[in-house]
Amino acid sequence: MAVSTQSWVKFAVPVELAHGSLLRQKIRGLLETAQFPEDAVEDVVLAVGEAFANAVAHGSGSRFEQVGISVWARPRGFAIELRYPGEPFDPVLPVEPDLDQLTGRGRFLMYALMDAVHYDFPPGETVVRLEKQFTTR
């Protein structure tokens, strides 16, 4: 494991869906560099992609604003926080979507893939924190 204590990385991307690919690549690179287990990396990349898509689709930011991303890596897990312009909503655990449903899977997947999903709503913002723990091999 390359992370011996706690590491922290902070960056931002514009509130545009086109930047989701860049975000996922950056997160994958950070987690792979830290030598986290491949299955955990895949889960987090998918969950972060869903959180970012929700920020773009449901947040109140324009393409001239940004989603702030903070990544904390520890020897046995990590947390990723996305902060973006948005209004409060009910963060209750979503129900499993129907198979024929075209939207509404993002939060369900985030809760299914991560060990913890937390929301906070400071004035004019939405903050989602995704956490994943694992045991060393």
Secondary structure, 3 states (H helix, E strand, C coil): CCCCCCEEEEEEEECCHHHHHHHHHHHHHHHHHCCCCHHHHHHHHHHHHHHHHHHHHHCCCCCCCEEEEEEEEECCEEEEEEEEECCCCCCCCCCCCCCCCCCCCHHHHHHHHCCEEEEECCCCEEEEEEEEECCCC
